[in-house]
């Protein structure tokens, strides 16, 4: 007969945000001197430790674009068809790029009218003209088609003496070249004059507008996408465009899930984030069974619209899960970034999980309230609200089951809810506010960067009187 005492893990206290407080420490830094640079995965660096959650009321293209431009990263949700998710990822990649590789081109023997239709269809203002060997022979712009007879051939209206660049050109050199010749498009060619890309003034100028942006090697914004570990087809379709894939399950420490992930990893060649995990044992077990893991997403049942802990009395609150994961990694000597996920409402919560060992914070509630989230907005009383729902809610489950055969649930009960949360405006303002407040919190701990936040910050237990009121804002449940 099993004794009750044997079921209790001795000395293990499970804690959440309101149970802890960061103690002020000796500091030599001012907030303006603090760096928020960190890692999302082993191969992706961020300028701010902010990640938007893969929820269908949080992250689609607009949110992911804003996060990347301001130094973080968005994870596109999977509550849609494969084609829809791929298109959202491609939209992020198309939003800005130093050298555009997927160039829309035309042949010289089509009419100017046809070229104008291409420009309208793809919302572009210029088309490189190539021959049958992909060699650049001209360029036709919106100005060319505007003043030409639509029935003449492109070869008769195009600019033939084209200013070009080599692939090794820098953004600064490209800007100077375009300014010198008063052009907005700069074709990129190889040594045989074959077209290999296109640089636009608009895209290069955006680099100066968003100096904190996170971009890939081709100058495109970084983006991640959520997948089921059982959906290899979706993973392989997304692999061509994303910088990372996030395994999106509520409880990753499951044999079927781990085996499916192990198989999936062999099929794709991008960073893989696994999760969610909640215990030291879970992290250790996963790392012993799966060879290539680039990031850990931790926290179970702690989200603002997650009801798992209330319904099942099961969970691993995010601060606890971060501490458990960090302890496991240190014992294993593994250097894998930890993404804290669930229940984060502001900079103080982010500071706390960084002090416990996280590299970044994933947020749903915070970003669902922003203009860029795909959730609907409504006025209640004299105030605007946006809808936010957990991915385990009835509405989210019904949509996912209708679209994705890999999401037929093994659980017959919903583990999420829908709420109306106060509208916060543009995500850029929220990111800047979080960054400023986080630097202040780190300054109190004496940390000049996120690594030092873990090394220097002292954390104390907080009595129920320390936080005189909850940090949760007013929420309104839909009727």
C-alpha positions in Angstrom: 0.0 0.0 0.0 1.4 3.4 -1.0 1.8 5.8 1.9 0.5 9.4 1.4 3.9 10.8 2.5 5.5 9.0 -0.4 3.4 10.9 -2.9 4.6 14.3 -1.6 7.9 15.5 -3.0 9.9 16.6 0.1 11.2 20.1 0.2 9.6 21.1 -3.1 7.5 24.2 -2.9 5.4 25.1 -5.9 5.2 28.8 -6.4 3.8 31.4 -8.7 4.3 35.2 -9.4 2.6 36.6 -6.3 4.6 34.3 -4.1 7.9 35.9 -5.0 9.5 39.3 -5.0 12.9 40.6 -6.4 14.9 42.2 -3.6 16.8 45.4 -4.4 20.6 44.9 -4.6 23.8 46.9 -5.0 23.7 48.6 -8.5 26.3 50.4 -10.6 24.1 50.7 -13.7 21.4 53.1 -14.8 18.4 51.9 -16.9 19.8 53.6 -20.0 22.9 51.4 -19.7 21.1 48.1 -19.5 21.0 45.7 -22.5 18.0 43.5 -23.1 19.7 41.3 -25.8 19.0 37.6 -25.3 18.2 34.4 -27.2 15.0 32.8 -28.4 16.7 29.6 -29.4 20.3 28.4 -29.7 20.6 30.1 -33.1 18.2 33.1 -32.9 19.2 36.2 -30.9 16.7 38.9 -29.9 17.1 42.5 -28.9 14.3 42.3 -26.4 13.1 39.2 -24.5 9.5 39.4 -25.8 7.7 36.6 -27.7 4.1 36.7 -28.7 2.1 33.5 -28.1 0.8 31.2 -30.9 -2.8 31.9 -30.1 -5.5 32.8 -32.7 -6.4 36.0 -30.8 -2.7 37.0 -30.5 -0.3 36.3 -33.3 -0.8 36.5 -37.1 1.4 38.4 -39.6 0.8 42.0 -38.3 1.8 41.1 -34.7 4.8 39.0 -35.9 6.0 41.9 -38.1 5.8 44.4 -35.2 7.5 42.1 -32.7 10.4 41.5 -35.1 10.8 45.2 -36.0 11.1 46.1 -32.3 13.5 43.3 -31.4 11.4 40.4 -30.4 9.7 37.5 -32.3 6.2 36.4 -33.0 5.0 32.7 -33.2 2.3 32.4 -35.8 -0.6 30.2 -34.5 -1.6 26.9 -36.1 -5.4 27.3 -35.7 -5.8 27.5 -39.5 -5.0 25.6 -42.6 -1.5 24.8 -43.6 -1.8 27.2 -46.6 -3.1 30.0 -44.4 -0.3 29.6 -41.9 2.4 29.5 -44.6 0.9 32.6 -46.2 1.1 34.5 -42.9 4.7 33.5 -42.5 5.5 34.6 -46.1 3.8 37.9 -45.4 6.2 38.6 -42.6 9.1 37.7 -44.8 7.9 39.9 -47.6 7.2 42.8 -45.4 10.8 44.0 -45.7 14.0 42.5 -47.1 17.4 43.7 -48.1 17.7 41.5 -51.2 14.4 40.1 -52.4 15.0 36.6 -53.8 11.6 35.7 -54.9 11.4 38.4 -57.6 8.4 38.9 -59.9 9.7 39.3 -63.4 8.4 39.7 -67.0 9.5 38.8 -70.5 10.1 41.5 -73.1 7.4 40.1 -75.5 4.4 40.8 -73.3 2.4 44.1 -73.6 2.8 47.1 -71.4 -0.9 46.5 -70.3 -0.1 43.0 -69.1 2.9 44.4 -67.2 0.7 47.0 -65.6 -1.7 44.2 -64.5 1.2 42.3 -62.9 2.1 45.4 -60.9 -1.5 45.8 -59.7 -1.9 42.1 -58.9 1.3 42.0 -56.8 1.1 45.6 -55.5 4.6 46.5 -56.8 5.9 49.4 -58.8 8.5 47.9 -61.0 9.4 44.6 -62.8 12.8 43.4 -64.0 12.7 42.2 -67.6 14.6 38.9 -68.3 15.3 36.7 -71.3 14.9 32.9 -71.5 18.2 32.4 -69.8 17.2 34.6 -66.8 19.6 37.3 -67.9 18.6 40.9 -67.1 17.8 42.9 -70.2 15.8 45.8 -68.7 13.4 47.1 -66.1 9.9 48.5 -66.5 8.4 50.7 -63.8 5.1 52.2 -62.9 6.2 55.5 -64.5 7.0 53.7 -67.7 3.6 52.0 -68.0 1.7 55.2 -67.0 2.9 57.1 -70.0 3.1 54.3 -72.6 0.5 52.8 -75.0 -0.8 49.7 -73.2 -0.7 47.7 -76.5 3.1 48.1 -77.2 5.6 45.5 -76.1 7.5 45.8 -72.8 10.7 45.7 -74.9 9.8 49.1 -76.5 8.9 50.8 -73.2 11.5 49.4 -70.7 14.7 51.0 -69.5 17.5 49.1 -71.1 20.5 50.7 -69.5 19.9 49.3 -66.0 21.9 50.2 -62.9 22.7 46.9 -61.2 24.5 45.6 -58.1 26.4 42.5 -57.1 25.3 40.3 -54.2 28.2 41.5 -51.9 26.8 45.0 -51.9 26.0 46.5 -48.4 22.8 48.3 -47.4 24.8 51.6 -47.2 26.3 51.1 -50.6 22.9 50.3 -52.1 21.3 53.4 -50.6 24.1 55.6 -52.0 23.8 54.0 -55.4 20.1 54.5 -55.6 20.4 58.1 -54.4 23.1 58.9 -57.0 21.0 57.6 -59.9 17.6 58.6 -58.4 16.2 55.1 -58.7 14.0 53.1 -56.3 14.8 49.6 -57.5 18.3 48.0 -57.9 18.5 44.6 -59.6 21.1 42.2 -58.2 23.0 40.1 -60.8 25.7 37.5 -60.9 28.9 37.6 -63.0 26.9 36.3 -66.0 24.3 39.1 -65.6 21.7 36.6 -64.4 19.1 38.1 -62.1 19.5 36.8 -58.5 17.6 39.3 -56.5 16.2 42.9 -56.2 16.8 45.7 -53.7 14.2 48.3 -53.2 14.7 51.7 -51.6 11.7 51.2 -49.4 13.1 48.0 -47.8 16.6 49.4 -47.2 15.1 52.6 -45.7 13.1 50.5 -43.2 16.4 49.3 -41.8 17.1 52.8 -40.5 13.5 53.2 -39.3 13.7 50.0 -37.2 17.3 49.8 -36.0 16.3 47.3 -33.3 14.8 44.8 -35.8 15.7 41.1 -35.9 16.5 40.0 -39.4 17.7 36.8 -41.1 20.8 36.6 -43.3 18.8 37.9 -46.3 17.6 40.9 -44.3 14.1 39.6 -43.8 12.3 39.8 -40.5 12.5 36.7 -38.3 9.4 34.7 -37.5 8.4 31.4 -35.9 5.4 29.2 -36.3 3.6 26.7 -34.1 3.0 23.1 -35.2 1.7 19.8 -33.9 4.4 17.2 -33.4 2.3 14.8 -35.4 2.0 17.1 -38.5 5.1 16.6 -40.5 3.5 17.9 -43.6 2.8 21.2 -42.0 6.4 21.3 -40.6 8.0 20.6 -44.0 5.8 23.3 -45.7 6.7 25.9 -43.1 10.4 24.9 -43.0 11.0 26.7 -46.3 10.2 30.1 -44.7 10.3 30.2 -40.9 13.3 30.7 -38.7 12.0 28.3 -36.0 9.2 25.8 -35.4 7.5 25.7 -32.0 6.0 22.3 -30.9 2.7 23.5 -29.5 1.2 21.0 -27.0 0.0 21.6 -23.5 2.0 18.7 -22.0 5.2 17.8 -23.9 6.4 15.2 -21.3 4.4 12.5 -23.0 5.9 9.4 -24.8 3.8 9.7 -27.9 4.6 13.5 -28.2 8.3 12.9 -27.7 8.5 10.1 -30.2 6.6 12.1 -32.8 8.9 15.1 -32.2 12.0 12.9 -32.5 10.8 11.8 -35.9 9.8 15.3 -37.0 13.2 16.7 -36.1 14.9 14.4 -38.6 12.6 15.8 -41.4 13.3 19.5 -40.9 16.3 21.7 -40.7 15.3 24.7 -38.7 15.4 25.5 -34.9 12.9 23.4 -32.9 11.4 24.7 -29.7 9.7 22.1 -27.5 7.1 22.4 -24.9 5.3 22.9 -22.7 7.3 21.5 -19.9 6.9 22.0 -16.1 9.3 20.0 -14.1 13.0 19.2 -13.7 12.3 15.5 -14.4 10.4 16.5 -17.6 13.3 18.6 -19.0 15.9 15.9 -18.1 13.8 13.1 -19.7 13.2 15.1 -22.9 16.8 16.1 -23.3 17.9 12.5 -22.8 15.5 11.2 -25.5 15.7 13.9 -28.2 19.0 14.9 -29.6 18.4 18.3 -31.2 16.5 20.8 -29.1 17.0 24.5 -29.7 14.7 25.9 -27.0 12.4 25.0 -24.1 9.0 26.5 -23.6 8.0 26.1 -19.9 4.9 26.6 -17.8 1.8 24.6 -17.6 -1.7 25.8 -16.6 -0.6 29.3 -15.6 -2.1 31.4 -18.5 -4.7 34.0 -17.9 -7.2 32.2 -20.1 -6.1 28.7 -19.2 -8.3 26.7 -16.8 -6.2 23.5 -16.6 -5.1 24.0 -13.0 -8.6 25.0 -11.8 -10.2 22.0 -13.6 -7.6 19.3 -13.0 -5.6 20.5 -10.0 -2.6 19.9 -12.2 0.0 22.4 -13.3 3.4 23.9 -13.1 3.2 27.7 -12.6 5.6 29.6 -14.9 8.1 30.9 -12.3 8.3 27.4 -10.8 8.7 25.7 -14.2 11.5 28.1 -15.2 13.4 27.4 -12.0 13.0 23.7 -12.5 14.1 23.8 -16.1 17.2 26.0 -15.3 18.2 23.6 -12.5 17.9 20.6 -14.9 20.0 22.4 -17.6 22.7 23.4 -15.1 23.0 19.8 -13.9 23.2 18.6 -17.5 25.7 21.3 -18.5 23.3 22.2 -21.4 23.0 25.7 -22.8 19.5 25.9 -24.1 17.3 29.1 -23.9 14.2 28.9 -21.7 11.0 30.6 -22.8 8.7 31.4 -19.9 5.1 31.0 -20.9 1.9 31.7 -19.0 0.5 34.3 -16.7 2.9 37.1 -17.5 1.1 40.5 -17.2 3.9 43.1 -17.2 7.5 44.0 -16.8 7.7 42.9 -13.2 6.7 39.3 -14.1 9.2 39.3 -16.9 12.0 40.5 -14.6 11.1 37.7 -12.2 11.3 34.9 -14.7 14.6 36.3 -16.1 15.9 36.3 -12.5 14.9 32.6 -12.3 16.8 31.6 -15.5 14.5 32.4 -18.4 15.9 33.9 -21.6 12.6 35.3 -22.9 9.0 35.7 -21.9 6.1 34.5 -24.1 2.9 36.6 -23.7 -0.6 36.1 -24.9 -2.7 38.4 -22.6 -0.4 41.4 -23.1 -0.3 41.3 -26.9 -3.9 40.2 -27.4 -4.9 43.7 -26.2 -3.0 45.4 -29.0 -4.1 46.8 -32.3 -2.1 44.2 -34.3 -3.7 41.2 -32.7 -6.3 39.5 -35.0 -8.9 39.4 -32.2 -12.1 41.5 -32.6 -12.5 44.8 -30.8 -15.7 46.1 -29.2 -16.9 48.9 -27.0 -18.3 48.0 -23.6 -19.6 51.0 -21.7 -17.2 53.8 -22.7 -14.1 51.7 -23.2 -12.7 49.5 -26.0 -12.0 45.8 -25.4 -10.5 43.0 -27.4 -11.5 39.4 -27.3 -8.9 36.9 -25.9 -9.4 33.2 -25.7 -7.3 30.2 -24.6 -6.4 27.7 -27.2 -8.1 25.1 -25.1 -11.3 27.0 -25.1 -14.5 25.7 -26.8 -14.3 28.2 -29.6 -10.6 27.6 -30.4 -11.0 23.8 -30.2 -13.9 23.8 -32.5 -12.1 25.8 -35.1 -8.9 23.7 -34.9 -10.8 20.4 -35.1 -12.6 21.6 -38.3 -9.3 22.6 -40.0 -6.6 20.3 -38.7 -7.0 16.5 -38.6 -3.9 16.3 -36.3 -5.8 18.2 -33.7 -8.6 15.8 -32.9 -8.5 16.0 -29.1 -7.8 13.1 -26.7 -9.4 15.2 -24.0 -13.2 15.7 -23.9 -13.2 18.8 -21.7 -12.1 22.3 -22.6 -9.2 23.8 -20.7 -9.5 27.5 -21.6 -12.0 30.4 -21.6 -12.8 33.5 -23.5 -12.6 37.0 -22.0 -12.7 40.7 -23.1 -9.6 42.6 -22.1 -9.0 46.4 -22.1 -7.6 47.6 -25.5 -4.0 48.9 -25.2 -3.3 50.4 -28.6 -0.3 49.7 -30.8 2.0 46.9 -29.9 5.1 49.1 -30.5 4.1 51.3 -27.6 3.5 48.3 -25.4 6.9 46.9 -26.3 8.6 50.2 -25.6 6.8 50.5 -22.2 7.7 47.0 -21.3 11.4 47.6 -22.2 11.7 50.7 -20.1 10.0 49.2 -17.1 12.1 46.0 -17.4 15.3 48.0 -17.4 14.2 49.7 -14.2 13.5 46.4 -12.6 16.9 45.0 -13.7 18.6 48.2 -12.4 17.1 47.6 -8.9 18.7 44.1 -9.0 22.1 45.5 -10.1 22.0 43.7 -13.5 23.3 45.3 -16.7 22.1 42.4 -18.9 19.9 39.4 -18.8 22.7 37.0 -17.9 23.6 39.1 -14.9 19.9 39.2 -14.0 20.0 35.5 -13.3 23.4 35.7 -11.6 22.8 38.7 -9.3 19.1 39.1 -8.6 18.0 38.0 -5.2 14.5 36.6 -4.8 12.4 36.6 -1.6 9.2 34.9 -0.5 6.3 37.3 -0.5 3.5 37.3 2.1 0.0 37.8 1.1 0.2 41.4 2.1 3.2 42.3 -0.1 1.0 42.7 -3.2 -1.9 44.7 -1.9 -3.9 44.3 -5.1 -3.8 41.9 -8.0 -1.9 42.9 -11.2 -4.6 41.5 -13.3 -6.7 44.1 -15.1 -10.4 44.0 -15.2 -11.7 41.4 -17.6 -15.2 40.9 -18.9 -16.4 37.4 -19.9 -18.6 37.2 -23.0 -22.2 36.5 -22.3 
